[in-house]
């Protein structure tokens, strides 16, 4: 058994290959209203578990709203992003189905 203190993770990132060993990686995202990652994709599934806040997710051509306790799924190679709709900070666990985080950004700057 290995216990990792969330405060010890650089930028809230856990990579199974280096921090584990584990077959997954995670990002513990905290975003202010209007914040969130810009459009990107991965060669593997990504799953989000919303802990706090209200977010608008875009996965491919689809958009949807998610709140605390909701789970959102994105298949491999499909562009996606999310935006904190406010009014307070959001907290999301981003689970990457890979022992390393691999991503390709598709936007140069964050559009809202």
N, CA, C and O atoms as a MOPAC input file, in Angstrom:
PM7 MOZYME 1SCF
protein

 N      0.85300 1    -1.17500 1     0.00000 1
 C      0.00000 1     0.00000 1     0.00000 1
 C      0.89500 1     1.23400 1     0.00000 1
 O      1.93300 1     1.28300 1     0.66000 1
 N      0.45200 1     2.22600 1    -0.76700 1
 C      1.16400 1     3.49000 1    -0.80600 1
 C      0.12700 1     4.60100 1    -0.62900 1
 O     -0.90400 1     4.59000 1    -1.30100 1
 N      0.38000 1     5.54100 1     0.24700 1
 C     -0.50400 1     6.68400 1     0.45800 1
 C      0.24800 1     7.93100 1     0.01600 1
 O      1.36900 1     8.18300 1     0.45800 1
 N     -0.38000 1     8.70500 1    -0.85900 1
 C      0.23600 1     9.92000 1    -1.38100 1
 C     -0.58200 1    11.10800 1    -0.91600 1
 O     -1.78000 1    11.18000 1    -1.19200 1
 N      0.03500 1    12.03000 1    -0.22200 1
 C     -0.64300 1    13.23300 1     0.24900 1
 C     -0.88200 1    14.14800 1    -0.94500 1
 O      0.05800 1    14.47000 1    -1.67300 1
 N     -2.13100 1    14.57300 1    -1.15600 1
 C     -2.47000 1    15.41900 1    -2.30400 1
 C     -1.61600 1    16.68300 1    -2.34600 1
 O     -1.28600 1    17.16400 1    -3.42900 1
 N     -1.25800 1    17.22300 1    -1.19700 1
 C     -0.44100 1    18.42900 1    -1.14700 1
 C      0.98200 1    18.23000 1    -1.64300 1
 O      1.68600 1    19.19900 1    -1.92700 1
 N      1.40400 1    16.97700 1    -1.74800 1
 C      2.76700 1    16.70200 1    -2.22000 1
 C      2.84900 1    16.55900 1    -3.73200 1
 O      3.94600 1    16.44500 1    -4.27900 1
 N      1.70600 1    16.56100 1    -4.42100 1
 C      1.69600 1    16.39400 1    -5.87700 1
 C      2.00100 1    17.71500 1    -6.57500 1
 O      1.35500 1    18.72800 1    -6.30500 1
 N      2.96200 1    17.70300 1    -7.45100 1
 C      3.31300 1    18.90900 1    -8.20900 1
 C      2.15700 1    19.29900 1    -9.11400 1
 O      1.76400 1    18.52400 1    -9.98600 1
 N      1.61000 1    20.49400 1    -8.91400 1
 C      0.50200 1    21.02400 1    -9.71600 1
 C     -0.72500 1    20.10000 1    -9.69500 1
 O     -1.50000 1    20.08700 1   -10.65200 1
 N     -0.90600 1    19.33100 1    -8.61800 1
 C     -2.06300 1    18.45400 1    -8.50400 1
 C     -2.05800 1    17.30300 1    -9.48500 1
 O     -3.11600 1    16.74600 1    -9.77800 1
 N     -0.89700 1    16.93000 1   -10.00300 1
 C     -0.78200 1    15.86000 1   -11.00600 1
 C     -0.20000 1    14.60000 1   -10.37800 1
 O      0.84100 1    14.64300 1    -9.72200 1
 N     -0.88400 1    13.48000 1   -10.58500 1
 C     -0.40800 1    12.16400 1   -10.19600 1
 C     -0.21500 1    11.35500 1   -11.46900 1
 O     -1.16500 1    11.15200 1   -12.22600 1
 N      1.00500 1    10.89200 1   -11.71300 1
 C      1.26300 1    10.03000 1   -12.86900 1
 C      1.62100 1     8.65100 1   -12.35300 1
 O      2.59700 1     8.47100 1   -11.62500 1
 N      0.81000 1     7.68300 1   -12.74800 1
 C      0.98100 1     6.32300 1   -12.26200 1
 C      2.36200 1     5.75100 1   -12.50800 1
 O      2.87500 1     5.00300 1   -11.67600 1
 N      2.97400 1     6.08600 1   -13.63100 1
 C      4.29400 1     5.54600 1   -13.97400 1
 C      5.37800 1     6.01400 1   -13.00600 1
 O      6.26800 1     5.23900 1   -12.65500 1
 N      5.31300 1     7.26800 1   -12.57300 1
 C      6.37600 1     7.79500 1   -11.71400 1
 C      5.96500 1     7.93600 1   -10.24800 1
 O      6.81600 1     7.84000 1    -9.36300 1
 N      4.68700 1     8.16100 1    -9.97600 1
 C      4.23000 1     8.37900 1    -8.60100 1
 C      3.63300 1     7.13200 1    -7.98400 1
 O      3.44900 1     7.07200 1    -6.76800 1
 N      3.32200 1     6.12500 1    -8.80600 1
 C      2.62500 1     4.92400 1    -8.38300 1
 C      3.52700 1     3.89100 1    -7.72800 1
 O      4.17400 1     4.19400 1    -6.72600 1
 N      3.58500 1     2.70600 1    -8.25700 1
 C      3.11000 1     2.34800 1    -9.59100 1
 C      1.58500 1     2.20600 1    -9.65200 1
 O      0.94900 1     1.68800 1    -8.73500 1
 N      1.02900 1     2.68300 1   -10.76200 1
 C     -0.41000 1     2.57100 1   -11.02000 1
 C     -0.63400 1     2.60400 1   -12.52100 1
 O      0.20200 1     3.11000 1   -13.26900 1
 N     -1.75500 1     2.06800 1   -12.95700 1
 C     -2.06400 1     2.02300 1   -14.38800 1
 C     -2.84800 1     3.23900 1   -14.85800 1
 O     -3.21100 1     3.32700 1   -16.03100 1
 N     -3.11300 1     4.18700 1   -13.94700 1
 C     -3.82400 1     5.41900 1   -14.30100 1
 C     -3.01500 1     6.62600 1   -13.84900 1
 O     -2.05200 1     6.49600 1   -13.09300 1
 N     -3.41700 1     7.79900 1   -14.32100 1
 C     -2.88900 1     9.08100 1   -13.86200 1
 C     -4.07500 1     9.96600 1   -13.52300 1
 O     -5.19200 1     9.69700 1   -13.96600 1
 N     -3.85100 1    11.02400 1   -12.74100 1
 C     -4.92800 1    11.92800 1   -12.35200 1
 C     -4.42800 1    13.35400 1   -12.28400 1
 O     -3.25200 1    13.61400 1   -12.02600 1
 N     -5.35400 1    14.27600 1   -12.52100 1
 C     -5.11800 1    15.69100 1   -12.25800 1
 C     -6.20300 1    16.13500 1   -11.29000 1
 O     -7.38900 1    15.91000 1   -11.53100 1
 N     -5.79700 1    16.76200 1   -10.20100 1
 C     -6.73600 1    17.31300 1    -9.22900 1
 C     -6.90200 1    18.78100 1    -9.58600 1
 O     -6.13500 1    19.63200 1    -9.13600 1
 N     -7.91000 1    19.06800 1   -10.39700 1
 C     -8.08400 1    20.41000 1   -10.95200 1
 C     -8.92000 1    21.28300 1   -10.03100 1
 O     -9.96200 1    20.86000 1    -9.52800 1
 N     -8.45100 1    22.50400 1    -9.81600 1
 C     -9.21600 1    23.54600 1    -9.13200 1
 C     -9.20800 1    24.76000 1   -10.04000 1
 O     -8.14300 1    25.27400 1   -10.38100 1
 N    -10.39200 1    25.22500 1   -10.43900 1
 C    -10.48800 1    26.34900 1   -11.37300 1
 C    -11.40000 1    27.42200 1   -10.81100 1
 O    -12.41500 1    27.12900 1   -10.17900 1
 N    -11.02500 1    28.65900 1   -11.05000 1
 C    -11.86500 1    29.80100 1   -10.69500 1
 C    -12.95900 1    29.94800 1   -11.76100 1
 O    -12.83800 1    29.36000 1   -12.83600 1
 N    -14.01900 1    30.71300 1   -11.49300 1
 C    -15.05200 1    30.92000 1   -12.50700 1
 C    -14.44400 1    31.36700 1   -13.83800 1
 O    -13.59100 1    32.25300 1   -13.88400 1
 N    -14.90300 1    30.73300 1   -14.91300 1
 C    -14.39100 1    31.01600 1   -16.24900 1
 C    -13.15600 1    30.20600 1   -16.60400 1
 O    -12.73400 1    30.20200 1   -17.76000 1
 N    -12.56800 1    29.51700 1   -15.62400 1
 C    -11.34900 1    28.75400 1   -15.85200 1
 C    -11.61100 1    27.32500 1   -16.25400 1
 O    -12.74400 1    26.84500 1   -16.22800 1
 N    -10.53900 1    26.65600 1   -16.62600 1
 C    -10.57100 1    25.25900 1   -17.03500 1
 C     -9.58200 1    25.05600 1   -18.16700 1
 O     -9.05300 1    26.02700 1   -18.70800 1
 N     -9.32900 1    23.82000 1   -18.52900 1
 C     -8.34500 1    23.55500 1   -19.58100 1
 C     -8.86500 1    23.94300 1   -20.96100 1
 O    -10.06500 1    23.87300 1   -21.22400 1
 N     -7.95900 1    24.34700 1   -21.82700 1
 C     -8.33800 1    24.64300 1   -23.21500 1
 C     -8.55400 1    23.32500 1   -23.96700 1
 O     -8.20700 1    22.25500 1   -23.46700 1
 N     -9.11600 1    23.41100 1   -25.14600 1
 C     -9.46300 1    22.24000 1   -25.94500 1
 C     -8.21900 1    21.38200 1   -26.20300 1
 O     -7.18000 1    21.88000 1   -26.63600 1
 N     -8.35400 1    20.07900 1   -25.92600 1
 C     -7.24800 1    19.14600 1   -26.09300 1
 C     -7.79400 1    17.73700 1   -26.28500 1
 O     -9.00400 1    17.52000 1   -26.22500 1
 N     -6.89000 1    16.77300 1   -26.51800 1
 C     -7.30300 1    15.37000 1   -26.63500 1
 C     -6.17300 1    14.47000 1   -26.15600 1
 O     -5.02000 1    14.88400 1   -26.03400 1
 N     -6.55300 1    13.21100 1   -25.88800 1
 C     -5.61900 1    12.19500 1   -25.41000 1
 C     -5.81700 1    10.92000 1   -26.23000 1
 O     -6.88600 1    10.72600 1   -26.80800 1
 N     -4.81000 1    10.05000 1   -26.29000 1
 C     -4.96500 1     8.78100 1   -27.00600 1
 C     -5.60800 1     7.69600 1   -26.13300 1
 O     -5.50000 1     6.51100 1   -26.44900 1
 N     -6.26700 1     8.08300 1   -25.05000 1
 C     -6.90800 1     7.15800 1   -24.11100 1
 C     -8.14600 1     7.84200 1   -23.53600 1
 O     -8.34300 1     9.04300 1   -23.71900 1
 N     -8.98300 1     7.06300 1   -22.83400 1
 C    -10.17900 1     7.60100 1   -22.17600 1
 C     -9.79400 1     8.58600 1   -21.07800 1
 O     -8.74400 1     8.46300 1   -20.44700 1
 N    -10.68100 1     9.57700 1   -20.86600 1
 C    -10.57300 1    10.43400 1   -19.68900 1
 C    -11.92800 1    10.46400 1   -19.00400 1
 O    -12.96600 1    10.56400 1   -19.65800 1
 N    -11.90700 1    10.37600 1   -17.69100 1
 C    -13.12000 1    10.39100 1   -16.87200 1
 C    -12.96600 1    11.49500 1   -15.83800 1
 O    -11.90600 1    11.64900 1   -15.23100 1
 N    -14.04400 1    12.27000 1   -15.64200 1
 C    -14.02700 1    13.34500 1   -14.65100 1
 C    -15.05000 1    13.05200 1   -13.56400 1
 O    -16.15100 1    12.57900 1   -13.84600 1
 N    -14.68400 1    13.33200 1   -12.33500 1
 C    -15.59600 1    13.27800 1   -11.20600 1
 C    -15.64100 1    14.68000 1   -10.61300 1
 O    -14.65700 1    15.16400 1   -10.05200 1
 N    -16.80100 1    15.32400 1   -10.74600 1
 C    -16.96100 1    16.69300 1   -10.24300 1
 C    -17.18400 1    16.62700 1    -8.74000 1
 O    -18.10300 1    15.95700 1    -8.26800 1
 N    -16.33800 1    17.32700 1    -7.99200 1
 C    -16.47600 1    17.37600 1    -6.54000 1
 C    -17.19700 1    18.63800 1    -6.08600 1
 O    -18.05400 1    18.58700 1    -5.20400 1
 N    -16.84600 1    19.77600 1    -6.69400 1
 C    -17.46500 1    21.05600 1    -6.33500 1
 C    -17.62100 1    21.89000 1    -7.59100 1
 O    -16.81900 1    21.79900 1    -8.52100 1
 N    -18.66200 1    22.70200 1    -7.60600 1
 C    -18.85200 1    23.65000 1    -8.69700 1
 C    -19.79100 1    23.14100 1    -9.78100 1
 O    -20.30900 1    22.02600 1    -9.72600 1
 N    -19.98300 1    24.00000 1   -10.75900 1
 C    -20.85400 1    23.69700 1   -11.89400 1
 C    -20.05000 1    23.97200 1   -13.15100 1
 O    -19.56500 1    25.08300 1   -13.36400 1
 N    -19.91500 1    22.94500 1   -13.98100 1
 C    -19.04900 1    23.02300 1   -15.14800 1
 C    -19.79900 1    22.72300 1   -16.42600 1
 O    -20.75300 1    21.94500 1   -16.44200 1
 N    -19.34800 1    23.35900 1   -17.50200 1
 C    -19.84100 1    23.04400 1   -18.84500 1
 C    -18.73000 1    22.25800 1   -19.52600 1
 O    -17.60800 1    22.74000 1   -19.68300 1
 N    -19.07100 1    21.03100 1   -19.92700 1
 C    -18.13400 1    20.16400 1   -20.62400 1
 C    -18.43000 1    20.17500 1   -22.10900 1
 O    -19.58900 1    20.21300 1   -22.52000 1
 N    -17.39000 1    20.14400 1   -22.90200 1
 C    -17.50200 1    19.92600 1   -24.33800 1
 C    -16.67900 1    18.68400 1   -24.65100 1
 O    -15.48200 1    18.63300 1   -24.36700 1
 N    -17.33100 1    17.68100 1   -25.24000 1
 C    -16.67000 1    16.45500 1   -25.66100 1
 C    -17.08200 1    16.22200 1   -27.10500 1
 O    -18.22400 1    15.85100 1   -27.37800 1
 N    -16.15800 1    16.43700 1   -28.02500 1
 C    -16.50000 1    16.38200 1   -29.44200 1
 C    -17.47100 1    17.50400 1   -29.76000 1
 O    -17.21800 1    18.66100 1   -29.42400 1
 N    -18.57800 1    17.17100 1   -30.40500 1
 C    -19.60200 1    18.15100 1   -30.76800 1
 C    -20.67500 1    18.31700 1   -29.69900 1
 O    -21.60100 1    19.10800 1   -29.87300 1
 N    -20.56300 1    17.58500 1   -28.60300 1
 C    -21.59900 1    17.61500 1   -27.56600 1
 C    -21.16900 1    18.49200 1   -26.39500 1
 O    -19.98900 1    18.56400 1   -26.05200 1
 N    -22.16100 1    19.16100 1   -25.78500 1
 C    -21.92600 1    19.96700 1   -24.59100 1
 C    -22.92400 1    19.56800 1   -23.52500 1
 O    -24.04000 1    19.15000 1   -23.83100 1
 N    -22.51800 1    19.69900 1   -22.27000 1
 C    -23.41800 1    19.38200 1   -21.17400 1
 C    -22.92800 1    20.00200 1   -19.88400 1
 O    -21.75500 1    20.35100 1   -19.74900 1
 N    -23.84500 1    20.13400 1   -18.93700 1
 C    -23.55400 1    20.70600 1   -17.63000 1
 C    -23.38900 1    19.57700 1   -16.61800 1
 O    -24.10400 1    18.57700 1   -16.67300 1
 N    -22.44300 1    19.74200 1   -15.69400 1
 C    -22.22500 1    18.75200 1   -14.64500 1
 C    -21.96800 1    19.46400 1   -13.32800 1
 O    -21.38200 1    20.54600 1   -13.28900 1
 N    -22.42000 1    18.83000 1   -12.25000 1
 C    -22.23800 1    19.39500 1   -10.91400 1
 C    -21.71600 1    18.34900 1    -9.95600 1
 O    -21.36300 1    17.24600 1   -10.37300 1
 N    -21.66200 1    18.68200 1    -8.65900 1
 C    -21.08400 1    17.78900 1    -7.65600 1
 C    -21.65700 1    16.37300 1    -7.72500 1
 O    -22.87000 1    16.16600 1    -7.74600 1
 N    -20.73700 1    15.40800 1    -7.75900 1
 C    -21.11100 1    13.99800 1    -7.81200 1
 C    -21.28500 1    13.44800 1    -9.21200 1
 O    -21.34900 1    12.23100 1    -9.39000 1
 N    -21.36500 1    14.32300 1   -10.22300 1
 C    -21.54600 1    13.85400 1   -11.60300 1
 C    -20.23800 1    13.31600 1   -12.16500 1
 O    -19.14900 1    13.75700 1   -11.79800 1
 N    -20.38000 1    12.34900 1   -13.06700 1
 C    -19.24900 1    11.73700 1   -13.76300 1
 C    -19.41600 1    12.00800 1   -15.23900 1
 O    -20.50300 1    11.82300 1   -15.78600 1
 N    -18.35500 1    12.44300 1   -15.89000 1
 C    -18.36500 1    12.75400 1   -17.32100 1
 C    -17.28700 1    11.89900 1   -17.97600 1
 O    -16.20000 1    11.73200 1   -17.42400 1
 N    -17.59100 1    11.35500 1   -19.15800 1
 C    -16.68000 1    10.45800 1   -19.85700 1
 C    -16.32300 1    10.99900 1   -21.23100 1
 O    -17.16400 1    11.58200 1   -21.91400 1
 N    -15.06000 1    10.80300 1   -21.63700 1
 C    -14.62200 1    11.15500 1   -22.99100 1
 C    -13.83500 1     9.97200 1   -23.55700 1
 O    -12.93400 1     9.45300 1   -22.89900 1
 N    -14.17200 1     9.55000 1   -24.77000 1
 C    -13.41900 1     8.45300 1   -25.38800 1
 C    -12.06900 1     8.93100 1   -25.92300 1
 O    -11.83400 1    10.13600 1   -26.01400 1
 N    -11.18900 1     8.00900 1   -26.27400 1
 C     -9.87600 1     8.38900 1   -26.80300 1
 C     -9.98100 1     9.22600 1   -28.07500 1
 O    -10.90300 1     9.05000 1   -28.87200 1
 N     -9.03600 1    10.13000 1   -28.25400 1
 C     -8.85100 1    10.93700 1   -29.46700 1
 C     -9.93900 1    11.98100 1   -29.71600 1
 O     -9.89300 1    12.66500 1   -30.73800 1
 N    -10.91100 1    12.12500 1   -28.82100 1
 C    -12.00200 1    13.08700 1   -29.01600 1
 C    -11.63900 1    14.39200 1   -28.29600 1
 O    -11.36400 1    14.37000 1   -27.09700 1
 N    -11.63500 1    15.52700 1   -29.00500 1
 C    -11.31300 1    16.81600 1   -28.37300 1
 C    -12.30600 1    17.13700 1   -27.25600 1
 O    -13.50200 1    16.87300 1   -27.37500 1
 N    -11.78500 1    17.71000 1   -26.16900 1
 C    -12.64600 1    18.03100 1   -25.02600 1
 C    -12.04200 1    19.15700 1   -24.19900 1
 O    -10.85100 1    19.45800 1   -24.28100 1
 N    -12.91500 1    19.76900 1   -23.39700 1
 C    -12.52700 1    20.79200 1   -22.42900 1
 C    -13.68200 1    20.98700 1   -21.46700 1
 O    -14.78600 1    20.49300 1   -21.69800 1
 N    -13.42400 1    21.71000 1   -20.38700 1
 C    -14.51100 1    22.11800 1   -19.49300 1
 C    -14.23500 1    23.51200 1   -18.98400 1
 O    -13.09100 1    23.96200 1   -18.93800 1
 N    -15.32000 1    24.20000 1   -18.59700 1
 C    -15.23800 1    25.56100 1   -18.09500 1
 C    -16.06200 1    25.66200 1   -16.82000 1
 O    -17.21400 1    25.23100 1   -16.78400 1
 N    -15.47300 1    26.23000 1   -15.77900 1
 C    -16.18600 1    26.47700 1   -14.53000 1
 C    -17.20100 1    27.58700 1   -14.78300 1
 O    -16.82500 1    28.70300 1   -15.14200 1
 N    -18.47900 1    27.28800 1   -14.59800 1
 C    -19.55100 1    28.24800 1   -14.81800 1
 C    -19.78800 1    29.17000 1   -13.62200 1
 O    -20.60900 1    30.08400 1   -13.69400 1
 N    -19.05800 1    28.92700 1   -12.50700 1
 C    -19.16300 1    29.79400 1   -11.34100 1
 C    -20.42400 1    29.53100 1   -10.53900 1
 O    -21.18300 1    28.61600 1   -10.85900 1
 N    -20.65100 1    30.30300 1    -9.52300 1
 C    -19.95200 1    31.53500 1    -9.14700 1
 C    -18.72800 1    31.30700 1    -8.25600 1
 O    -18.04300 1    32.26700 1    -7.90500 1
 N    -18.44000 1    30.05300 1    -7.88500 1
 C    -17.31800 1    29.77900 1    -6.99500 1
 C    -16.31400 1    28.85400 1    -7.67100 1
 O    -16.53100 1    28.39800 1    -8.79400 1
 N    -15.23300 1    28.58800 1    -6.98900 1
 C    -14.19400 1    27.66800 1    -7.46200 1
 C    -14.78800 1    26.28000 1    -7.71000 1
 O    -15.71000 1    25.85800 1    -7.01200 1
 N    -14.25500 1    25.57900 1    -8.70500 1
 C    -14.65200 1    24.19400 1    -8.95000 1
 C    -13.49800 1    23.27400 1    -8.57900 1
 O    -12.33300 1    23.67300 1    -8.59600 1
 N    -13.84300 1    22.04100 1    -8.24400 1
 C    -12.85900 1    20.99000 1    -7.97500 1
 C    -13.28200 1    19.75200 1    -8.73900 1
 O    -14.40800 1    19.27600 1    -8.59600 1
 N    -12.36600 1    19.23000 1    -9.55800 1
 C    -12.66100 1    18.08200 1   -10.41500 1
 C    -11.48400 1    17.11900 1   -10.36000 1
 O    -10.32900 1    17.54100 1   -10.41700 1
 N    -11.77600 1    15.82700 1   -10.24900 1
 C    -10.74700 1    14.80500 1   -10.38800 1
 C    -10.78200 1    14.34000 1   -11.83700 1
 O    -11.80200 1    13.83400 1   -12.30500 1
 N     -9.67300 1    14.51100 1   -12.54500 1
 C     -9.54300 1    14.12900 1   -13.95700 1
 C     -8.74100 1    12.83800 1   -13.99900 1
 O     -7.54700 1    12.83700 1   -13.69700 1
 N     -9.39000 1    11.73600 1   -14.37300 1
 C     -8.75400 1    10.42200 1   -14.35900 1
 C     -8.35600 1    10.04400 1   -15.77900 1
 O     -9.20100 1     9.94400 1   -16.66900 1
 N     -7.06800 1     9.83600 1   -15.97600 1
 C     -6.50500 1     9.48100 1   -17.27800 1
 C     -6.22900 1     7.98300 1   -17.30200 1
 O     -5.53800 1     7.47000 1   -16.42200 1
 N     -6.75500 1     7.27800 1   -18.29300 1
 C     -6.58600 1     5.82800 1   -18.40500 1
 C     -5.22100 1     5.50200 1   -18.99800 1
 O     -5.12100 1     4.82900 1   -20.02400 1
 N     -4.17300 1     5.98600 1   -18.34000 1
 C     -2.80900 1     5.79700 1   -18.80500 1
 C     -1.85600 1     6.05900 1   -17.63200 1
 O     -2.12600 1     6.94200 1   -16.81800 1
 N     -0.75700 1     5.32100 1   -17.52800 1
 C      0.19300 1     5.59300 1   -16.45100 1
 C      0.99500 1     6.87500 1   -16.66000 1
 O      1.70600 1     7.30700 1   -15.75300 1
 N      0.89300 1     7.48600 1   -17.83200 1
 C      1.50600 1     8.79200 1   -18.08100 1
 C      0.46300 1     9.69100 1   -18.73600 1
 O     -0.39500 1     9.21100 1   -19.47700 1
 N      0.53300 1    10.98400 1   -18.46800 1
 C     -0.40200 1    11.93400 1   -19.06200 1
 C      0.15900 1    12.37100 1   -20.40600 1
 O      1.24700 1    12.94100 1   -20.49200 1
 N     -0.61000 1    12.08800 1   -21.45300 1
 C     -0.22700 1    12.41600 1   -22.82300 1
 C     -1.35000 1    13.26000 1   -23.40000 1
 O     -2.50300 1    12.83100 1   -23.38200 1
 N     -1.04900 1    14.43800 1   -23.90700 1
 C     -2.10000 1    15.28200 1   -24.45000 1
 C     -1.60800 1    16.15900 1   -25.57900 1
 O     -0.42500 1    16.48300 1   -25.68900 1
 N     -2.56100 1    16.52900 1   -26.41100 1
 C     -2.29400 1    17.43900 1   -27.52400 1
 C     -3.28100 1    18.59400 1   -27.42100 1
 O     -4.49000 1    18.39100 1   -27.53600 1
 N     -2.76800 1    19.81000 1   -27.20200 1
 C     -3.64900 1    20.97400 1   -27.13600 1
 C     -4.03600 1    21.40700 1   -28.54300 1
 O     -3.20300 1    21.42800 1   -29.44900 1
 N     -5.30800 1    21.75200 1   -28.71800 1
 C     -5.86600 1    22.11500 1   -30.00500 1
 C     -6.22100 1    23.58700 1   -30.09700 1
 O     -6.59200 1    24.06900 1   -31.16600 1
 N     -6.11100 1    24.31200 1   -28.98000 1
 C     -6.30900 1    25.76200 1   -28.94600 1
 C     -5.03300 1    26.37600 1   -28.40400 1
 O     -4.43100 1    25.84200 1   -27.47200 1
 N     -4.62100 1    27.47900 1   -28.97300 1
 C     -3.41600 1    28.16700 1   -28.50200 1
 C     -3.69300 1    28.93000 1   -27.20700 1
 O     -2.84300 1    28.98400 1   -26.31800 1
 N     -4.88000 1    29.51400 1   -27.10600 1
 C     -5.25400 1    30.24300 1   -25.91300 1
 C     -6.63100 1    29.76400 1   -25.47900 1
 O     -7.35700 1    29.15000 1   -26.26100 1
 N     -6.98500 1    30.04200 1   -24.24700 1
 C     -8.26500 1    29.61600 1   -23.68600 1
 C     -9.36700 1    30.49900 1   -24.22300 1
 O     -9.32400 1    31.71600 1   -24.04200 1
 N    -10.37800 1    29.90300 1   -24.89600 1
 C    -11.56400 1    30.62500 1   -25.37000 1
 C    -12.72200 1    30.28200 1   -24.47900 1
 O    -12.85000 1    29.14000 1   -24.03800 1
 N    -13.56800 1    31.24900 1   -24.20300 1
 C    -14.71300 1    30.98600 1   -23.32500 1
 C    -15.99900 1    31.27700 1   -24.04200 1
 O    -17.07600 1    31.11600 1   -23.46800 1

